[in-house]
Amino acid sequence: MPRITPNLWFDTRGEEAARYYCEIFPNSGIVDITRYGPAGPREEGSVMTVIFELDGHRFVALNGGPELTFDEAVSLEVDCADQAEVDYYWARLSDGGQENQCGWLTDRFGLSWQVVPRALYELLGDPDTETVRRVTTAMLAMRKIDVAELRRAAEERTAEEPAGQRTARA
């Protein structure tokens, strides 16, 4: 079966970005670095590609020049087991970058990430539509996702919603 490997286009900072990401994620490292030769199109000896793995997932960083840049149309999602993981990855990946809405951020290299606790998907999968509405509303007001706040929103009841009408969660 073929392996699908995301290629990330950088101007000149591909190696710096790969090393930075490898410091953040466990079981990660640089696999190989290739350099431009005399045929160019970049300066001979400068880094062309960096093959790296983040916790077993392979990526390629390509120093291709300033012609292309990242945008939020493509992002990498970090599946976090709990709030401690959300806090860790959010702090590291947003350092020098920009925090965005709903658990999204742009790192110092311009790459977009979603730092998402598993609890968010669990709560959004609740069979009770009012619970999902409240959780969604709470999430939309957040930058970094706060699991405790999502759970509070899920358990909130309005005056019109008697406790007996809620659908129990599994």
TINU-69763 format. One line per 2 residues: number of its first residue (from 0); their letters; for each residue x, y, z of C-alpha. Coordinates in Angstrom, 2 decimals, padded with zeros to 5 digits. Layout:
N
NUM = A = X,Y,Z; ...
This chain:
170
0 = MP = 000.00,000.00,000.00; 001.44,003.41,-000.88
2 = RI = 002.31,005.79,001.91; 000.81,009.29,001.76
4 = TP = 003.26,011.92,002.97; 002.28,015.57,003.41
6 = NL = 004.76,017.97,001.82; 005.02,021.37,003.49
8 = WF = 006.35,024.24,001.34; 008.59,026.73,003.14
10 = DT = 010.63,029.59,001.74; 013.92,028.81,003.52
12 = RG = 012.97,027.66,007.03; 012.00,024.01,006.42
14 = EE = 014.80,022.54,008.50; 014.17,024.98,011.36
16 = AA = 010.45,024.13,011.30; 011.06,020.36,011.18
18 = RY = 013.46,020.53,014.13; 010.99,022.68,016.07
20 = YC = 008.11,020.24,015.48; 010.34,017.28,016.42
22 = EI = 011.06,018.95,019.77; 007.35,019.27,020.49
24 = FP = 006.04,015.82,019.56; 007.20,012.56,021.19
26 = NS = 008.86,009.82,019.14; 009.89,012.29,016.46
28 = GI = 013.02,013.03,014.53; 014.76,014.05,011.32
30 = VD = 015.02,011.15,008.86; 016.99,012.76,006.02
32 = IT = 018.10,016.11,004.63; 018.81,016.76,000.95
34 = RY = 020.59,019.80,-000.42; 020.41,021.72,-003.65
36 = GP = 023.15,020.88,-006.10; 024.85,022.97,-008.76
38 = AG = 021.76,022.81,-011.02; 019.80,024.91,-008.51
40 = PR = 017.32,026.47,-008.54; 018.35,027.58,-005.04
42 = EE = 021.86,028.21,-003.74; 024.09,025.14,-003.98
44 = GS = 024.43,023.40,-000.62; 021.32,024.99,000.88
46 = VM = 018.66,022.68,002.32; 016.18,021.49,-000.29
48 = TV = 014.11,018.93,001.68; 013.89,017.64,005.21
50 = IF = 012.16,014.32,005.75; 010.95,014.09,009.34
52 = EL = 008.56,012.07,011.45; 006.20,013.33,014.13
54 = DG = 005.20,010.43,016.36; 005.46,008.00,013.47
56 = HR = 003.84,010.22,010.82; 006.17,011.16,007.97
58 = FV = 006.35,014.68,006.52; 008.57,016.46,004.03
60 = AL = 009.58,020.10,004.46; 010.56,021.63,001.13
62 = NG = 012.45,024.90,000.91; 010.84,025.91,-002.38
64 = GP = 010.97,029.68,-002.21; 008.62,032.55,-001.39
66 = EL = 006.11,031.86,-004.19; 003.75,029.74,-002.07
68 = TF = 002.60,030.20,001.52; 000.36,028.35,003.94
70 = DE = -003.22,029.29,004.67; -005.95,027.84,006.89
72 = AV = -007.48,025.80,004.06; -005.17,023.00,005.23
74 = SL = -004.36,022.39,008.89; -002.89,019.65,011.03
76 = EV = -005.06,018.37,013.88; -003.55,017.32,017.19
78 = DC = -005.76,014.75,018.92; -005.41,015.45,022.65
80 = AD = -006.45,012.98,025.34; -007.14,015.65,027.96
82 = QA = -006.78,019.30,028.99; -003.13,018.83,029.99
84 = EV = -002.28,017.77,026.42; -004.32,020.65,024.99
86 = DY = -002.43,023.09,027.22; 000.98,021.62,026.28
88 = YW = 000.49,021.58,022.51; -001.31,024.92,022.47
90 = AR = 001.50,026.65,024.36; 004.26,025.13,022.23
92 = LS = 002.65,025.49,018.81; 001.27,029.00,019.37
94 = DG = 004.61,030.32,020.70; 005.59,033.01,018.22
96 = GQ = 002.44,032.39,016.19; -001.16,033.51,016.37
98 = EN = -004.07,032.09,018.36; -007.29,031.74,016.40
100 = QC = -010.87,030.71,017.17; -012.17,027.23,018.11
102 = GW = -008.85,025.55,018.93; -007.08,026.73,015.77
104 = LT = -003.73,028.46,015.73; -001.09,029.47,013.23
106 = DR = 002.46,028.64,014.29; 005.56,030.82,013.84
108 = FG = 006.12,029.29,010.39; 002.60,030.05,009.17
110 = LS = 001.29,026.46,009.39; -002.24,026.06,010.80
112 = WQ = -002.99,023.57,013.58; -006.11,022.46,015.39
114 = VV = -005.50,021.44,019.00; -008.56,019.35,019.81
116 = PR = -009.46,017.41,022.97; -011.26,014.11,022.41
118 = AL = -013.95,015.36,024.78; -015.03,017.90,022.15
120 = YE = -015.95,015.17,019.67; -017.64,013.15,022.41
122 = LL = -019.78,016.12,023.45; -020.58,017.11,019.85
124 = GD = -021.74,013.52,019.29; -024.30,013.71,022.10
126 = PD = -027.74,012.58,020.85; -029.38,015.56,022.57
128 = TE = -029.46,018.47,020.09; -029.68,021.10,022.83
130 = TV = -026.52,019.74,024.45; -024.74,019.91,021.09
132 = RR = -026.01,023.47,020.56; -024.69,024.60,023.96
134 = VT = -021.32,022.91,023.46; -020.98,024.39,019.97
136 = TA = -021.84,027.87,021.26; -019.26,027.54,024.04
138 = ML = -016.59,026.29,021.61; -017.20,029.15,019.17
140 = AM = -016.38,031.64,021.94; -013.02,029.99,022.72
142 = RK = -009.54,030.26,021.34; -007.84,027.38,023.20
144 = ID = -010.43,024.70,023.93; -011.32,024.41,027.62
146 = VA = -012.70,020.92,028.37; -014.17,021.89,031.75
148 = EL = -016.05,024.79,030.16; -017.38,022.50,027.41
150 = RR = -018.60,020.04,030.03; -020.27,022.86,032.00
152 = AA = -022.04,023.98,028.82; -023.16,020.40,028.14
154 = EE = -024.68,020.06,031.61; -026.39,023.48,031.63
156 = RT = -030.15,023.43,031.52; -032.39,026.27,030.53
158 = AE = -035.56,027.10,032.48; -037.59,025.56,029.62
160 = EP = -035.65,022.28,029.70; -036.74,019.94,032.51
162 = AG = -034.08,017.46,033.59; -036.27,014.50,032.66
164 = QR = -036.36,015.51,028.96; -032.63,015.22,028.40
166 = TA = -031.37,012.19,026.56; -028.87,010.31,028.71
168 = RA = -025.34,009.97,027.33; -023.76,006.56,027.05
